[in-house]
């Protein structure tokens, strides 16, 4: 099992620019994105500075033992309605088993406790069953399925819409933490 204290979530920094482009252009990441083509350095240069200052979004780096291993985004942050959309991926492959769950735990904690979000939503390609199961493990509920919604590699793919609510997270947080991490001080 993993130690909670070995992980952290921090804001995106200017020094992350090249790393994010490399992660985002990795085949294993792109395959699960709406935009799955290679992003050019020029396109990235146009997006990255805006990402650092966008008030309706938070872009975060997930770290293991103080080294960056993943990316988390919260977009469409709407405080009036208390909601936003999130996405995440592991950028590095040499990470401990369970790092995806740890990242989800940290992301949900951030959304509900720091962003003060009431409802956190995400959209996942239906073929990405591993991520759908992970979200379900964390208490996400299915809100709908967009059938033949997105053209990808010459075929229209279904999208599954999921949501997690703060009250559900608050009820499940302690048990999820104990499933993801060893108790502090344990060997």
FENNORNOR-V934486 format. One record per backbone hydrogen bond with DSSP energy under -1.0 kcal/mol. CO is the residue of the C=O (numbers start at 1). NH is the residue of the N-H. E is the energy in kcal/mol with one decimal. If there is no record, write none. Layout:
# FENNORNOR-V934486
CO_NH_E + CO_NH_E
This chain:
# FENNORNOR-V934486
2_182_-3.0 + 3_6_-1.6 + 4_7_-1.8 + 6_65_-4.0 + 8_63_-3.1 + 10_61_-3.4 + 13_16_-2.3 + 14_17_-1.4 + 16_20_-2.6 + 17_21_-1.7 + 18_22_-2.2 + 19_23_-2.7 + 20_24_-3.0 + 21_25_-1.7 + 23_26_-1.5 + 26_29_-1.3 + 26_30_-2.8 + 27_31_-2.1 + 29_32_-1.5 + 30_33_-2.1 + 40_44_-2.5 + 41_45_-2.4 + 42_46_-1.5 + 43_47_-1.9 + 44_48_-3.2 + 47_51_-2.1 + 48_52_-1.5 + 50_53_-1.0 + 50_54_-1.5 + 56_77_-2.7 + 58_74_-2.5 + 59_12_-2.8 + 60_72_-2.4 + 61_10_-2.6 + 62_69_-3.1 + 62_70_-1.7 + 63_8_-1.8 + 64_67_-1.7 + 67_64_-2.6 + 69_91_-2.0 + 69_92_-2.0 + 70_62_-2.6 + 71_89_-2.0 + 72_60_-3.4 + 73_87_-1.9 + 74_58_-2.4 + 75_85_-2.8 + 78_82_-1.2 + 78_83_-2.0 + 82_118_-2.4 + 82_119_-2.3 + 83_78_-2.8 + 84_121_-2.5 + 85_75_-3.0 + 87_73_-2.9 + 89_71_-2.7 + 93_95_-1.7 + 96_99_-1.7 + 98_102_-2.2 + 99_103_-2.6 + 100_104_-2.2 + 101_105_-2.6 + 102_106_-2.5 + 103_107_-2.6 + 104_108_-2.7 + 105_109_-2.2 + 106_110_-2.3 + 107_111_-2.7 + 108_112_-2.5 + 109_113_-2.4 + 110_114_-2.1 + 110_115_-2.2 + 111_117_-2.3 + 118_166_-2.5 + 119_84_-1.5 + 120_164_-2.5 + 121_86_-2.7 + 122_162_-2.5 + 124_160_-3.4 + 125_128_-2.1 + 127_129_-1.6 + 128_132_-1.8 + 129_133_-2.6 + 130_134_-1.9 + 131_135_-2.6 + 132_136_-2.4 + 133_137_-2.4 + 134_138_-1.4 + 135_140_-2.5 + 136_139_-2.0 + 141_163_-2.1 + 144_161_-2.9 + 146_159_-2.2 + 150_157_-3.0 + 152_155_-1.7 + 155_152_-3.1 + 157_149_-1.7 + 157_150_-1.9 + 158_126_-2.4 + 159_146_-3.1 + 160_124_-2.4 + 161_143_-3.1 + 161_144_-1.3 + 162_122_-2.1 + 163_141_-3.0 + 164_120_-3.0 + 165_169_-2.4 + 166_170_-3.0 + 167_171_-1.5 + 168_172_-1.7 + 169_173_-2.3 + 172_176_-2.6 + 173_177_-2.5 + 174_178_-2.0 + 175_179_-1.3 + 176_180_-1.8 + 177_181_-2.5 + 180_2_-1.0 + 183_186_-2.2
